[in-house]
Amino acid sequence: MSCLFDSLTFFLNKLNHNITPDQLRSIICDYLLTNYQLIENIPSHDIIQWETDMDILDYISQMRKSSTWGGAIEIKAFCDIFIYEVNIHHNGVVINFIPNKTPLLTINLNYNGSHYTPSI
């Protein structure tokens, strides 16, 4: 399982979404397949190609596996789907992911370079 999906699910369940990490992974993968602008004016398939050197279908196929770790692409998709802002805290720096609409709330995660945990 991926610590990113576990950490994001932790917050969703605190907000009564009642979702599993595997369900969240599936929702995000489905979103990436159907959303053509993950970042303003840049198609998601281009972002995936630049970041991973994979085409979108291969990337999604890999991401659907529970052993595959999620990262920035999945965080941004999460933001857009749930309309939540996500702040990643890493070595004293905050990386801010914002949804494509005004966020309903902010979620904070800690990242140590290889592992995400909820910041409570």
Steps between C-alpha positions, in 0.01 A plus 500: 500500500611856442549731797366791293164332442491387865569855622244665273241238593564573869370854447215398272370257762525767771268700272254208467587401144534132605747402232787251489848574365432262209175681418681836509772364271232386253317835514824689432599267215157535340523878534842512336367300205209736441644838605690679227626801697658401827690829500366806320535468123720190523340164418546237771643253248780751425580545870515124550724463193739772624513369857520127434586451132191275476182541302188555707358150451820331615530744791143438616544124465807520725332741746203267546734247665489529880880473514550817293573816697303815432654844467442854378278401208266306729500778761392755239226268373383450860479878545285541192272209580427590863563876470749489788831679524790273598816632665800269502750577777854388416823615669352831612350574158129494418398389152148619430261313268181687422183380327363658184220657710500686832602237759247386758774422753871436540669168571859481625733207439857444613749354253841373610635432152349154465192489721182709545319528834200707604591821678247524779 
